[in-house]
Amino acid sequence: MSMVSLPGLKELIESISRERNLPRLAVQSAIREALLKGYERYRRAQNLERKQFDEDYFDNFEVELDIDGEGFRVLSTKTIVEEVSNSDHQISLDEVQQVAPEAQLGDSVVLDVTPDQGEFGRMAAMQTKQVLAQKLRDQQRQMVQEEFQDLESTVLQARVLRFERQSVILAVSSGFGQPEVEAELPKREQLPNDNYRANATFKIYLKKVSQGQQRGPQLLVSRADAGLVVYLFANEVPEIEDEVVRIVAVAREANPPSRYVGPRTKIAVDTLDRDVDPVGACIGARGSRIQVVVNELRGEKIDVIRWSPDPATYIANALSPARVDEVRLMDPETRQTHVLVAEDQLSLAIGKEGQNVRLAARLTGWKIDIKDKAKYDHAGEDARFIASRAKYQAEEEEDEDIDLEELEDQQEKLELEDDDNFDTNDDE
């Protein structure tokens, strides 16, 4: 069998495997695919008859690497026929029976169609080089995807490599002994108090592993996601790890809309063990446990509150550190509530630029209106709400009546069409 020589093939495979952290078999597969594309380019260039090659024309061709011999062969699988109409895909029965008398029509044979060493051509070699680079990138992306797919929504250790526009490029390891890969930390996922200097290390939350073919890092990571706070508490509080204390909800504002407001998180915890204080377990003796989390988040303010199945109690707790006098659940259906506080607690309950009440609303899932208890008109607010509710219900009923009328009109049209069809059938 003939062979196109590739001096240094064995060393090439070894060096690519080391540099790109790819298995040798993956590198060999990429080289075979690239050489096949190069052979296609060679055949198209040699196409004197100007035949049109379809996209799948070369599907029956394959490249065989000879690692020890440092070269490659091109093989073609052909079908045995009586009369050949396409010499690339078929071979005559008479020709095959000269070397294999037992051959029959419809059988397949594999033939060596390797071009001569000097015929492969410069253009084919260039095509091979370009395709090889692309295939190796694809192999790397596939490996990264497989390595990190199961690690989505987990926390990993990362190291700052460089900066690209407003993004930080980090080196991340899966922790399975594999080499580090690059991850992107966009501006919106960064913390304002972080110092992203070269080689600084951070804990990051893996948000997404991209599956597309776009350039750049495949891993999208975050320092601003609430999942990072959950992980840090679970890692620091044994009661959470042992499932004695559970985290019910988290509301985080890592990048506030105003630079005058710092990052803040509210976290609701609960326990079924009467002997355990879930809030105290998360804070730790003299704040030792929560301080570790705060330090990792570069001084972010964290409120740990007790979850309650009673919405009024839960809402009052969520507005900590403000002291709440009364929670009025105005409409459980639309989850609207009025929270009454003393005048000196108003600013504390609302928070700087509304941050405290905003986070409490996101934590509880209720729309919270903070009211001054001394100026609150119970009867007037009830009457106003009843009127607003009645108007809302009337609009809903009106919409339902309109929908019902449209439905009846459509039904009448269908019945008329059925009658017309029935009359036509009778006339026939």
C-alpha positions in Angstrom: 0.0 0.0 0.0 1.2 3.5 -0.9 1.7 6.2 1.8 2.2 10.0 1.9 5.1 10.6 4.3 4.6 13.0 7.2 8.0 13.3 8.9 7.8 14.1 12.6 4.1 12.9 12.9 4.7 11.1 16.1 6.4 14.0 17.8 3.7 16.4 16.4 0.9 14.3 18.1 2.9 14.3 21.4 3.6 18.1 21.4 -0.1 19.0 20.5 -1.3 16.7 23.2 0.9 18.4 25.8 0.3 22.0 24.7 -3.5 21.7 24.4 -4.1 19.2 27.2 -5.8 16.8 24.8 -5.6 13.0 24.8 -3.4 11.6 22.0 -6.4 9.8 20.5 -8.3 13.1 20.2 -5.3 14.7 18.5 -5.1 11.7 16.0 -8.8 12.0 15.3 -8.4 15.8 14.5 -5.4 15.1 12.2 -7.3 12.4 10.3 -10.3 14.7 9.7 -8.0 17.5 8.6 -6.1 15.3 6.2 -9.4 14.1 4.7 -10.4 17.7 4.1 -7.0 18.2 2.5 -7.6 15.2 0.2 -10.9 16.6 -0.8 -9.2 19.9 -1.7 -6.7 17.9 -3.7 -9.4 16.0 -5.6 -11.3 19.2 -6.4 -8.1 20.8 -7.7 -7.5 17.7 -9.9 -11.1 17.6 -11.2 -10.4 17.9 -14.9 -13.9 16.7 -15.8 -15.4 19.4 -13.7 -17.8 17.0 -11.9 -19.9 18.5 -9.2 -18.9 17.1 -5.8 -21.9 17.0 -3.4 -21.4 17.7 0.3 -21.5 14.1 1.2 -19.5 12.9 -1.8 -16.4 11.9 0.2 -18.3 10.2 3.0 -17.0 6.8 1.9 -13.4 8.0 2.2 -11.2 7.8 5.3 -7.7 8.5 6.3 -5.5 5.9 8.1 -2.6 7.2 10.1 0.6 5.2 10.3 2.2 6.6 13.5 5.3 4.4 13.5 5.8 4.9 9.7 5.0 8.6 10.0 2.6 8.9 7.2 -1.0 8.4 6.1 -3.1 6.6 3.5 -6.5 7.4 2.0 -8.9 4.5 1.8 -12.2 4.3 -0.1 -15.1 1.9 0.5 -16.6 0.9 -2.8 -19.7 -1.1 -3.7 -19.3 -4.0 -6.2 -21.6 -3.5 -9.2 -22.1 -5.0 -12.7 -21.4 -1.7 -14.5 -19.6 1.2 -12.9 -21.2 4.7 -13.1 -19.1 6.3 -10.4 -15.5 5.1 -9.9 -15.2 6.8 -6.5 -18.0 4.8 -5.1 -18.2 1.7 -7.2 -16.0 -1.0 -8.6 -16.9 -3.7 -11.2 -17.5 -7.3 -10.2 -15.0 -8.5 -12.9 -12.2 -6.4 -11.5 -12.7 -7.6 -8.0 -13.1 -11.3 -8.9 -9.6 -11.2 -10.4 -8.2 -11.0 -6.9 -11.2 -12.3 -4.9 -13.2 -14.9 -6.9 -15.7 -15.3 -4.0 -16.9 -11.6 -4.3 -20.5 -11.0 -5.2 -22.6 -8.1 -6.4 -23.5 -5.7 -3.6 -20.5 -6.5 -1.4 -18.2 -3.7 -0.3 -14.4 -3.5 -0.6 -11.9 -1.1 0.8 -9.3 0.2 -1.6 -6.2 2.3 -1.3 -6.6 5.6 -3.2 -3.6 7.5 -1.7 -2.2 10.1 -4.0 1.5 10.2 -4.8 3.7 12.1 -2.4 4.3 15.0 -4.8 0.6 15.3 -5.9 -0.9 16.2 -2.6 -0.2 19.9 -3.4 0.5 23.1 -1.5 -3.2 24.1 -1.4 -4.2 20.8 0.0 -1.5 21.1 2.7 -2.8 24.6 3.6 -6.4 23.3 3.8 -5.2 20.5 6.1 -3.4 23.0 8.4 -6.5 25.3 8.6 -8.9 22.4 9.3 -6.5 20.9 11.9 -6.5 24.1 13.9 -10.3 24.3 13.8 -10.7 20.6 14.8 -8.3 21.0 17.7 -10.2 24.0 19.0 -13.4 21.9 18.6 -11.8 19.1 20.6 -10.8 21.4 23.3 -14.2 23.0 23.6 -15.8 19.5 23.7 -13.5 18.5 26.6 -14.2 21.7 28.6 -17.9 21.2 28.1 -17.8 17.6 29.3 -15.5 18.5 32.2 -17.5 21.4 33.6 -21.1 20.5 32.5 -21.9 18.8 35.8 -20.3 21.7 37.8 -22.8 24.3 36.7 -24.3 26.1 39.7 -21.4 25.2 41.9 -18.5 27.3 43.4 -14.9 26.9 42.2 -11.6 28.6 42.9 -10.3 31.0 40.3 -7.2 33.0 39.5 -7.0 36.3 37.7 -5.2 36.0 34.3 -5.8 39.2 32.4 -8.4 41.9 31.5 -10.4 42.1 28.2 -12.5 45.2 27.9 -14.6 45.3 31.0 -14.4 41.5 31.6 -11.9 39.7 33.8 -10.4 36.5 32.4 -9.8 33.9 35.1 -8.1 30.5 35.2 -10.4 27.9 36.7 -9.8 24.3 37.6 -12.5 21.6 37.9 -10.7 20.1 40.8 -10.4 16.7 39.1 -6.7 17.0 38.4 -7.3 18.5 35.0 -5.4 21.6 33.8 -6.9 25.1 34.3 -9.2 26.6 31.6 -10.2 30.2 31.0 -13.5 31.6 32.3 -15.1 35.0 31.8 -16.2 37.3 34.6 -18.3 40.1 33.0 -18.6 43.5 34.5 -22.2 42.9 35.6 -21.1 39.8 37.6 -18.2 41.5 39.4 -18.3 43.0 42.9 -17.6 46.7 43.3 -15.2 46.1 46.3 -13.2 43.3 44.6 -9.6 44.1 43.6 -9.0 42.1 40.4 -5.2 42.3 40.3 -3.1 39.7 38.4 -2.9 36.3 40.1 -5.4 37.2 42.8 -7.6 34.3 43.8 -11.4 34.3 44.3 -14.2 31.9 44.8 -16.6 32.2 41.8 -20.0 30.8 41.0 -20.1 28.8 37.7 -23.3 30.1 36.0 -23.1 28.6 32.5 -21.0 26.3 30.3 -21.4 27.5 26.7 -22.0 24.9 24.0 -21.6 27.0 20.9 -18.7 27.6 18.6 -18.0 31.2 19.5 -14.5 32.2 20.3 -13.2 33.0 23.8 -13.9 31.3 27.2 -16.7 28.8 27.4 -17.3 29.3 31.1 -19.4 32.2 32.4 -18.8 32.8 36.1 -20.1 35.2 38.7 -19.2 36.9 42.0 -22.6 38.6 42.2 -24.9 35.6 42.0 -26.9 34.6 45.1 -25.7 31.1 44.7 -22.2 32.2 45.9 -23.7 33.4 49.2 -25.6 30.1 49.7 -22.4 28.1 49.1 -20.3 30.2 51.5 -22.9 29.8 54.3 -23.2 26.1 53.6 -19.4 25.7 53.7 -19.1 27.7 56.9 -22.1 26.5 58.9 -22.1 22.8 59.8 -25.8 22.8 60.6 -26.6 23.7 57.0 -24.3 21.0 55.7 -26.0 18.5 58.0 -29.4 19.8 56.9 -30.4 20.8 60.4 -30.7 24.4 59.2 -32.0 25.1 55.7 -31.7 28.2 53.6 -35.2 29.1 52.4 -34.6 32.2 50.3 -31.9 34.6 49.3 -32.3 38.2 47.9 -29.0 39.8 46.8 -28.1 43.2 45.4 -24.4 42.9 44.7 -24.4 45.8 42.2 -26.8 48.4 43.5 -28.2 51.0 41.0 -26.4 53.8 42.8 -22.8 54.0 43.8 -23.9 55.6 47.1 -25.5 52.3 48.2 -23.3 49.3 49.1 -23.8 45.6 48.2 -26.3 43.9 50.5 -27.9 40.4 50.9 -30.9 39.1 52.9 -31.0 35.4 53.6 -33.9 33.6 55.2 -33.2 30.5 57.2 -35.3 27.9 59.1 -35.0 24.7 61.1 -37.3 21.9 62.3 -35.2 21.4 65.4 -36.6 23.3 68.3 -33.3 23.3 70.1 -31.5 25.0 67.3 -31.5 28.8 66.6 -31.0 29.0 62.8 -30.1 32.7 62.8 -27.6 32.2 65.6 -26.1 29.2 63.9 -25.4 31.2 60.8 -24.0 34.2 62.7 -21.8 32.1 65.0 -20.2 33.0 68.3 -19.5 36.7 68.3 -20.2 36.8 64.6 -17.3 34.5 63.7 -19.2 32.5 61.0 -20.9 35.3 59.2 -17.6 37.4 59.3 -15.9 34.7 57.1 -18.6 35.1 54.5 -18.5 38.9 54.7 -14.7 38.9 54.3 -15.0 36.7 51.2 -17.6 39.1 49.7 -15.3 42.1 50.5 -17.4 43.7 53.2 -20.9 43.1 51.7 -23.7 43.7 54.3 -25.6 40.5 55.1 -28.9 40.2 57.0 -29.8 36.8 58.3 -33.5 36.5 59.2 -35.8 33.8 60.5 -38.2 32.4 57.9 -41.9 31.9 59.0 -44.9 30.2 57.4 -46.9 33.2 58.6 -46.5 35.9 55.9 -46.9 38.8 58.4 -44.2 37.5 60.6 -41.9 36.7 57.7 -42.4 40.2 56.2 -41.7 41.8 59.6 -38.5 39.7 60.0 -37.4 40.5 56.4 -37.4 44.3 57.1 -34.7 43.8 59.8 -33.0 45.8 61.2 -36.1 48.1 61.3 -38.7 47.5 64.1 -42.1 46.8 62.6 -45.3 47.6 64.5 -47.9 46.0 62.3 -48.2 44.1 59.0 -51.5 44.4 57.2 -52.0 41.8 54.4 -54.3 43.9 52.2 -54.7 41.3 49.4 -53.2 37.8 49.7 -54.2 37.1 46.1 -52.1 39.8 44.6 -49.7 39.7 47.6 -50.0 43.4 48.6 -49.2 44.5 52.1 -49.0 47.6 54.2 -46.3 47.7 56.9 -46.7 50.2 59.7 -43.7 51.5 61.5 -42.9 54.4 63.9 -41.7 57.6 62.4 -38.1 57.1 63.6 -38.1 53.6 61.9 -39.3 54.8 58.5 -35.8 55.5 57.0 -34.4 52.3 58.4 -37.3 50.2 57.0 -37.1 51.8 53.6 -33.3 51.8 53.6 -30.9 54.0 51.7 -32.5 54.6 48.2 -35.1 52.0 49.0 -32.6 49.1 49.2 -33.9 47.5 52.4 -37.6 47.3 51.4 -36.6 46.3 47.9 -34.7 43.3 49.1 -37.4 42.4 51.6 -40.0 42.4 48.8 -37.8 40.1 46.7 -37.1 37.8 49.6 -40.8 37.4 50.6 -42.5 37.7 47.2 -44.8 40.4 48.6 -45.3 44.0 47.4 -44.5 46.0 50.5 -45.6 49.6 51.2 -44.0 51.2 54.2 -46.4 53.5 56.1 -46.0 55.9 59.1 -48.1 54.3 61.8 -49.1 57.7 63.4 -50.5 59.0 60.1 -52.1 55.7 58.9 -55.8 55.8 58.3 -57.0 52.3 58.7 -60.6 52.9 57.6 -59.6 55.1 54.7 -57.0 52.7 53.4 -59.5 49.8 53.7 -62.1 51.7 51.8 -59.6 52.8 49.1 -58.4 49.2 48.7 -62.0 47.8 48.5 -62.9 50.3 45.8 -59.7 49.6 43.9 -60.3 45.9 44.2 -64.0 46.2 43.0 -62.8 48.2 40.0 -60.2 45.6 39.1 -62.8 42.8 39.4 -65.3 44.7 37.2 -62.6 45.2 34.5 -61.8 41.5 34.7 -65.5 40.5 34.3 -65.8 42.9 31.4 -62.9 41.3 29.7 -64.5 37.9 30.3 -67.8 39.1 28.8 -65.9 40.3 25.7 -64.1 37.0 25.4 -67.4 35.1 25.8 -69.0 37.2 23.1 -66.1 36.6 20.7 -66.4 32.9 21.5 -70.1 32.9 20.7 -69.6 34.7 17.4 -67.0 32.2 16.4 -69.4 29.4 17.3 -72.2 30.9 15.2 -69.9 31.2 12.2 -68.8 27.5 12.6 -72.5 26.5 12.8 -73.4 28.5 9.7 -70.5 26.9 7.8 -71.7 23.5 8.9 -75.2 24.3 7.7 -73.9 25.5 4.3 -71.9 22.3 3.9 -74.9 20.2 4.8 -77.2 22.0 2.3 -74.6 21.5 -0.4 -74.4 17.8 0.3 -78.2 17.5 0.2 -78.3 19.3 -3.3 -75.8 16.8 -4.6 
